[in-house]
Amino acid sequence: MKIRIGYSTCPNDTFIFDALVNGKIDTEGITFIPYLSDVEELNLLAFRGELDITKLSYHAWLHVWKEYVILESGSALGRGNGPVLVARDRCLDPRYLSLTVAIPGEYTTANLLLRMAYPTITEKKIFVFSDIEQAILDRKVDAGVLIHENRFTYAKKGLVLLKDLGQFWEETTFAPIPLGGIMAHRRLRPDLIRTIDGLIKKSLMMALKNPEGAVPYMREFAQTIERDVMDAHIKAFVTENTIALGEEGRNAIRILIEKSLAAGLINEEPAEIFIQ
């Protein structure tokens, strides 16, 4: 059986899926066909239902929950690892100024958090996440929301922090940040979805047991290949909630749903959202 699986080029995803797609574990007769791309492209593909298993921003998932169910393993949740709003000038105040802000995609959780923190910011330009730092430096925008590796590198490029959007979430919810998760299309049989979820966890556990083994695959796709940056990325985005959402992770997702409903960002409460 062939399963099309989508995930981003970021180190945390390639770390998780290295063993699964590179023949390092028994996949129980399933051949996984990987599709690696920017997370916003994966979000948009989900609206068309093109991938069987895929990484999605939780913001995007709020709009496709009827088609995709959340897996227990593989999510990017955590504390101290959220998107950051940065600029060239620390004096900019997004509460009072009309800023043009670069975002990594309309359906990214980064954009959702920006909307929650600063609902008056309406002038936005979409860039591939890895191009946002340079767009700010080139004065194409006033500020930008950084995710993935770039949240670890912006200070070295002379950019300054305006708002830690992850910290904003944590201070207002006391919950980890549900950034992205691994989802299965509901057209797959429930028993097959459970098997795939178990294989993803098995792949992740192999990477955690032997991190060096995943480094070549991570470096093949990473925007920044410095080992310290990749290690910081894994430490930030691969957590206990990545191994298993658990009740803490599931509660964080429920809070995201509640806040999105309250803000009028979605019109319907998702149901039957986790695999059984």
Protein Blocks (a to p, Z undefined) as FASTA:
>chain_A
ZZdddddfbfklmmmmmmmmnopaceehpacddddddfklmmmmmmnopafbdcddfklm
mmmmmmpccdfbhpacdehiaccdddfblkbcfklpccddddfbjkbmklmmmmmmmmmb
mbdcdddfklmmmmmmnopafbdcdehjllmmmmmnopacfbdfklmmmmmnopacdfbd
cdddfkbcfklmmmmmmmmmmmmmmmmmmmmlmmmmmmmmmmblcfklmmmmmmmmmcfk
lmpnojmlmmmmmmmmmmmmmnopafbdcehkbcZZ
